[in-house]
Amino acid sequence: MDIRQLRYFIAIVEERKISAAAKRLHMTQPPLSQQLKALEEELGSKLVERDGKFLELTEAGKTLYINALQLTQLMEKTKAEVKEVEKGVNGWLTIGVNTFSFKDLPHVLAEFQKQYPKITYKIQQNESSYLCQLVRERIVELAIIRLPLKLDDFSVLHLCNESFYFITSKEHTLFDQEVSLAEIHHYPLLFPSTEGLGVHYLITEAFSRFKLQPNIVGECSDISLLMDLVTNNFATAIVPETLLHRYRGYPINAYRISKTTELTGSVGLIWLKNHSLSKAAQNFIEMIQKI
């Protein structure tokens, strides 16, 4: 029994005549009669009985008809959904996001949802190096990461460069708008990233270029806690600009690190080289390129 035979059977039931069903199916009557006979033999049940000029369903035939309708409807639904996935209209968008994220991401995702309302999302947040591993293992297709990282295995779309800021509690109004690393290196600094990761490296490398030794009192990758600690005057911190957008409302002072310091962060979207992406992922890349 296959889907074709079920469609034949549905036509016979609804037309109540072999000849009418054959006409509906654009086939001759004998092959259709043979298909009905083969179906009855396979199931070991009489499916229709003649009542005058018309065919009537047996109890077994009624059961088959109900299920045949459900199966053929499911088949059509499946075909439609597969076509939608192929076009990127339906399916999953799996994406990893760096701990500090990307300030335009909520806007991009909201716009993407408007254009593709049937897409379901799987968003994982973690450190950039771990996100690279998730992409390699194909747990997520795309990831927004912070550079620099070794990215030989990946295609990379550069998204933005952003400044870093020196933040303090409201108790300390220390500067006007911009500060240099020389002006802040002696303040107790809490790093927003652990040693060996991108942001930690960028900050320490910048101090090193100016032959300065920062007063590091600790590391805290829990950004909400870091903001609370700075607010309560536990320490100061140097953070990417995106963090200030994501954690608005904290009573802090924020001073841009001087441009002459060349302390900036680069954010990129990555995916595996030589690996076919889902249409949803392709559509997302196309959209984010236009932002």
C-alpha angles and dihedrals in degrees: 000000000000138000091266092058091048090054089050090051093049090053092050092050095047096043093040090210130079091218093051092045091050090052091049090050094046093239138109123268102244097060090048091051088050091051091052091049091048090051092051091048092050093050095038091227138107105242103182137023129199116248106182109300094346139068121239127198122249118218089264089049091052091054092049092047094053092049093042090057091050093047096048091046090050090049092053091046091050092050091050092048093048090052090049091051090049089054092044092244092116135024137059134320108202114190137164121216128201117243090254091042125195118288095224094050097096089052092047093049092046090052092045090052091053091055097039107028094167095060117111119211135223109185121179124188122207146120116306096247091053091047089056088057091050089054091048090052090046092236086129126019098210136028135188106216142170121245151260099065134129103265106170091131095051145073108229130207111192110224107178150323117235138190127243125233135209108225130196138169119275088254090076120059096176109154144018110242111310131040135189125226089246089061095052107030093099095053116099103264127202110198116222092215138044125255114279095030128108104260093042089051094048093053097045091044091053092052090046093054089058092043091242127144110216120217097240113187097174151312128263121180091177095093097192089055092045090054091049091050093050091046090054092049095249090133144324125255144200112226140169117262091246090066091060090054093049096045103043120159098046112130097242140125116236125198123185115238107243115266090230087068090065091216103151134141126227120212124198142176114230138190134168118282118237092015124116114240127214114258089247090058091046090052091049092052090049091051097046090051088063095052 
